[in-house]
Amino acid sequence: MNWQELDLFNPTDEHLMLRQTVKEFTQQEVEPQAEKFDRDEKFNLPLFRKLGELGLLGITVGEDYGGSNMDPIAAVIAHEELSAADPGFCLAYLAHSMLCVNNLSVNGNEEQKQKYLPGLCSGELVGCMAMSEPHVGTDVLGMKTTAQKKGDHYVLNGRKMWITNGSLDEDKTPADCVLVYSVTGEANGRAQISTFFVDKNCDGYSVGQKIYGKTGMRASNTAELVFDNCKVSSQALIGKEGDSLIHMMRNLELERLTLAAMSLGIARRSIEIMNRYASEREAFGRPLSYFGQIQKYIGDSYAEYMAAKTYVYDVARKMKVHSGGQRLDSDGVKLVASTMGKNVADRAMQVLGGYGYVSEYIVERLWRDAKLLEIGGGTIEAHQKNITKDLAGQL
Ligand SMILES: Cc1cc2nc3c(=O)[nH]c(=O)nc-3n(C[C@H](O)[C@H](O)[C@H](O)COP(=O)(O)OP(=O)(O)OC[C@H]3O[C@@H](n4cnc5c(N)ncnc54)[C@H](O)[C@@H]3O)c2cc1C
């Protein structure tokens, strides 16, 4: 039996078909460009738009808006498969389809959805989500970006940092739209957060800097965004004013689940590469796989990968696109899978020796990309904190 095709990971024919389609696309179109775009620190926008033709850009969005109306398991499959070839490109896909598009689809009103979702699902428009700031990441409620209501519009002021897809190219072309969290007031000593859907043509909105020199995920663009007296109409408010903490938390569940799926893709690819290499490469007249220390690298990696994968797919099975409901375990899967992916990529590099350290065998890129998943979408310390708090709340 092929260890990647268990029913647990493809519960329906639709899921299996999706996996095969994404895998085929990945092998034919994503894999060949991955090394170049990583080296050049560039986002492959034409390739990204092709994901729209496959129905992946609005994978969790209703068909009425141009989406594929699929479930979190499908989202996990798409991220796992894309990440097995190019985690950087996959991160750009995640920022668009999970952080921006899914969020708008779940929390936007009819007019907002009709206006933006068809373009976002087809790939005509590229979106991003801006939560983190230069001085605030984990402590998200400490955000400084404000939105002040003035008559029939709001005025946004602040800076957002580390925004994937924030800039589409080196000329600092902004994404077509950005979902921005900002503070609209305070209640009981706590910031009231609201979400705005800001169009790239809004006055006062610009890309501050495109961030270069990332360790990994270099095929996705990361940027700082600036809101300087940025005037947006009241129609840009998503949901009710001050009500966005719940949107943010629910969307983070799907974000963490799909980031965990990316780690699965990295681990699987690393295992495939080190397994083949250890069978073919000889030392002391024996294949590397003969030696116990190499067996430990491969055996431990496979078992840890399968354990994390089973957890990820179980949480995906229980998660609902519209209501989440897996807060504790979305932190749990990201905590387990991100470190597992990093460790497995590290072992693959070790098994390949000097060849692992150069780009030919891919593992050095997977190794660099894997580290981000212990930081982005919540650090491993944040997951440990959240899990402990949630478990204590169950006492
Ligand atoms: C490549 C990349 C892409 C990203 N894409 C996006 C995006 O699209 N949109 C977006 O909004 N953000 C994005 N981010 C931001 C990312 O989510 C944050 O970097 C992350 O949440 C951590 O925040 P920080 O960097 O400010 O670190 P900090 O929060 O300052 O944390 C620094 C260190 O302190 C630890 N720490 C903080 N608080 C505690 C605590 N209470 N207990 C124990 N330890 C603690 C952290 O775990 C970490 O080790 C991206 C980041 C990167 C690097």
The ligand as an SDF file (V2000), in Angstrom:
LIG
                    3D

 53 58  0  0  0  0  0  0  0  0999 V2000
    7.7250   35.2450    6.5960 C   0  0  0  0  0  0  0  0  0  0  0  0
    6.6480   35.7570    7.5040 C   0  0  0  0  0  0  0  0  0  0  0  0
    5.3560   35.8980    7.0260 C   0  0  0  0  0  0  0  0  0  0  0  0
    4.3520   36.4260    7.8460 C   0  0  0  0  0  0  0  0  0  0  0  0
    3.0890   36.6630    7.3110 N   0  0  0  0  0  0  0  0  0  0  0  0
    2.1890   37.3600    8.0530 C   0  0  0  0  0  0  0  0  0  0  0  0
    0.9450   37.7830    7.4790 C   0  0  0  0  0  0  0  0  0  0  0  0
    0.6390   37.5060    6.3070 O   0  0  0  0  0  0  0  0  0  0  0  0
    0.0930   38.5400    8.2360 N   0  0  0  0  0  0  0  0  0  0  0  0
    0.3930   38.8760    9.5270 C   0  0  0  0  0  0  0  0  0  0  0  0
   -0.4200   39.5600   10.1570 O   0  0  0  0  0  0  0  0  0  0  0  0
    1.5530   38.4490   10.1140 N   0  0  0  0  0  0  0  0  0  0  0  0
    2.4580   37.7260    9.4030 C   0  0  0  0  0  0  0  0  0  0  0  0
    3.6490   37.3340    9.9740 N   0  0  0  0  0  0  0  0  0  0  0  0
    3.9290   37.6990   11.3650 C   0  0  0  0  0  0  0  0  0  0  0  0
    3.9700   36.5120   12.3170 C   0  0  0  0  0  0  0  0  0  0  0  0
    2.6810   36.0060   12.5260 O   0  0  0  0  0  0  0  0  0  0  0  0
    4.6720   36.9900   13.5980 C   0  0  0  0  0  0  0  0  0  0  0  0
    6.0450   37.1200   13.2760 O   0  0  0  0  0  0  0  0  0  0  0  0
    4.4730   36.0610   14.7590 C   0  0  0  0  0  0  0  0  0  0  0  0
    3.1480   36.0880   15.2020 O   0  0  0  0  0  0  0  0  0  0  0  0
    5.3900   36.4280   15.9420 C   0  0  0  0  0  0  0  0  0  0  0  0
    5.3180   37.7840   16.2410 O   0  0  0  0  0  0  0  0  0  0  0  0
    6.6510   38.6610   16.3900 P   0  0  0  0  0  0  0  0  0  0  0  0
    7.5040   38.3810   15.2240 O   0  0  0  0  0  0  0  0  0  0  0  0
    6.2440   40.0650   16.6430 O   0  0  0  0  0  0  0  0  0  0  0  0
    7.3810   38.0720   17.6680 O   0  0  0  0  0  0  0  0  0  0  0  0
    7.0720   38.4580   19.1950 P   0  0  0  0  0  0  0  0  0  0  0  0
    5.6320   38.3390   19.4780 O   0  0  0  0  0  0  0  0  0  0  0  0
    7.7430   39.7280   19.5250 O   0  0  0  0  0  0  0  0  0  0  0  0
    7.8260   37.2620   19.9200 O   0  0  0  0  0  0  0  0  0  0  0  0
    9.2530   37.2150   20.0520 C   0  0  0  0  0  0  0  0  0  0  0  0
    9.5970   35.9890   20.9150 C   0  0  0  0  0  0  0  0  0  0  0  0
    8.9910   36.1360   22.2090 O   0  0  0  0  0  0  0  0  0  0  0  0
    8.1410   35.0410   22.4860 C   0  0  0  0  0  0  0  0  0  0  0  0
    6.9880   35.4820   23.2730 N   0  0  0  0  0  0  0  0  0  0  0  0
    6.1710   36.5350   23.0680 C   0  0  0  0  0  0  0  0  0  0  0  0
    5.2030   36.5610   23.9910 N   0  0  0  0  0  0  0  0  0  0  0  0
    5.4110   35.4960   24.8110 C   0  0  0  0  0  0  0  0  0  0  0  0
    4.7470   34.9690   25.9440 C   0  0  0  0  0  0  0  0  0  0  0  0
    3.6530   35.5290   26.4600 N   0  0  0  0  0  0  0  0  0  0  0  0
    5.2500   33.8580   26.5080 N   0  0  0  0  0  0  0  0  0  0  0  0
    6.3740   33.2560   26.0200 C   0  0  0  0  0  0  0  0  0  0  0  0
    7.0330   33.7090   24.9440 N   0  0  0  0  0  0  0  0  0  0  0  0
    6.5590   34.8020   24.3380 C   0  0  0  0  0  0  0  0  0  0  0  0
    7.7170   34.5390   21.1150 C   0  0  0  0  0  0  0  0  0  0  0  0
    7.2460   33.2090   21.1670 O   0  0  0  0  0  0  0  0  0  0  0  0
    9.0150   34.6840   20.3350 C   0  0  0  0  0  0  0  0  0  0  0  0
    9.8650   33.6160   20.6380 O   0  0  0  0  0  0  0  0  0  0  0  0
    4.6490   36.7540    9.1900 C   0  0  0  0  0  0  0  0  0  0  0  0
    5.9530   36.5670    9.6780 C   0  0  0  0  0  0  0  0  0  0  0  0
    6.9460   36.1060    8.8570 C   0  0  0  0  0  0  0  0  0  0  0  0
    8.3470   35.9720    9.4150 C   0  0  0  0  0  0  0  0  0  0  0  0
  1  2  1  0
  2  3  1  0
  2 52  2  0
  3  4  2  0
  4  5  1  0
  4 50  1  0
  5  6  2  0
  6  7  1  0
  6 13  1  0
  7  8  2  0
  7  9  1  0
  9 10  1  0
 10 11  2  0
 10 12  1  0
 12 13  2  0
 13 14  1  0
 14 15  1  0
 14 50  1  0
 15 16  1  0
 16 17  1  0
 16 18  1  0
 18 19  1  0
 18 20  1  0
 20 21  1  0
 20 22  1  0
 22 23  1  0
 23 24  1  0
 24 25  2  0
 24 26  1  0
 24 27  1  0
 27 28  1  0
 28 29  2  0
 28 30  1  0
 28 31  1  0
 31 32  1  0
 32 33  1  0
 33 34  1  0
 33 48  1  0
 34 35  1  0
 35 36  1  0
 35 46  1  0
 36 37  1  0
 36 45  1  0
 37 38  2  0
 38 39  1  0
 39 40  1  0
 39 45  2  0
 40 41  1  0
 40 42  2  0
 42 43  1  0
 43 44  2  0
 44 45  1  0
 46 47  1  0
 46 48  1  0
 48 49  1  0
 50 51  2  0
 51 52  1  0
 52 53  1  0
M  END
$$$$
